[in-house]
Amino acid sequence: MRLKAPSAKGERSAPVDVKEFDEFVKREREDAAETASVDWDGERKEWLSYLDKLYKKVESLLHKYVSSGQIQLGYRSVELNEENIGSYAAKQMVLKIGPKSVVLEPIGTLLLGSKGRVDVIGPAGKAQILLVDSKRSGPTPLVHVSIGFGGKLPVPPAEPPREIKWEWRIVTRPPERRFIEITQQSLFQLIMEVANG
Amino acid sequence: MDSNTIVEIAEYHNDVVASLKYYSKTSPSFISTRYFGRPLGDVLAARIEETDLRSAFFVLTALEAAFRIDYLYRCQKKMKDDLSRAFRLIYKDRGKNATLDEDIFGTWKRESSAPGPRLIEDLRGAFNFRHYLAHGRYWEPKLARKYDFNFAYSLADDVLNAFPLLKFD
């Protein structure tokens, strides 16, 4: 916390008036009310359920290699910690391909622009898998920040409500960041990229 | 500063990672003398991890520059919106030395529609990470999430698209 320096007369150069303080208290209460209105436990359960779906998809795409013993597939428990949700356990998938390990590491659900993120980490790099709106092909901005005049913020145009279908997508490297469907081909390419360079 | 800056950082990052991978397979010095006794894969992974952190740092410094330039622009051009007016009050006290977190992000949170609990907090968290990198990593940071280049780039890209940041011609 940084306090404003007192002036030569011993007064603050820009005093905080009652109205400003009232607005500050009101805003903080609104933020807290917004946070309290979210079902955080439900958010966590939904994210973990989507995480399971991702793992099942990866298992099915690698089935031929896992069943023949060419790839060893296992899970480890990891602890995640997210603001508002708190600490919770999640599964991490570990693939062993010869001497190399590739880990699918869950990062969390409270992210801007997506509902969940899993990093794919290997000895030659890492990549991202995001849980995103299936209609999106890339990270189009989800918010537009506007500035007020005379104490009033412009009302953003309301988008018609629609049900979002969340799907896991591989994200290509920045700066491109395109979302691509998880298929056998895209998954194989991803694993080779992070494991082998 | 515009989004081209972070695009250039990402392209440079990709070139360095590709070079490291190539070098790790072709350079006798990489393979033998300097890292004798240490698995080659470990060395490559460590180099890539370090590159990742450095690139994340530069993306975040570019993002900081964008916010600071916008702050100075709004102060010097005497714009009439609420954000610019609030910035000018801060400028009277601190001039160009406004704090990024409290003065700049805090004012954006109060005077704009930026969603506080998510976007501004993500920014604050990312800049704690930037601070840790900038000051030599000599302490164990208490970070709310894992930060890396992908996260920093995604955040910077989203923020530069979402915020109406101004800059000098």
Interface residues (C-beta under 8 A of the other chain):
Chain A: M1 R2 K4 A5 S13 A14 E23 F24 R27 D31 E34 T35 N81 E82 E83 P99 K100 I107 G108 L110 L112 G113 D119 P123 A124 G125 K126 A127 Q128 P139 P141 L142 V143 H144 V145 S146 I147 G148 F149 G150 G151 L153 P154 P156 V171 R173 P174 P175 R177 G197
Chain B: I6 V7 A10 E11 H13 N14 V17 K21 S24 K25 G41 D42 L44 A45 I48 D52 K80 D81 D82 L83 S84 L89 K92 D93 T99 E102 D103 W108 R110 E111 S112 S113 A114 P115 G116 P117 R118 L119 E121 D122 A144 R145 K146 D148 F149 N150 Y153 S154 L155 D157 D158 N161 A162 F163 P164
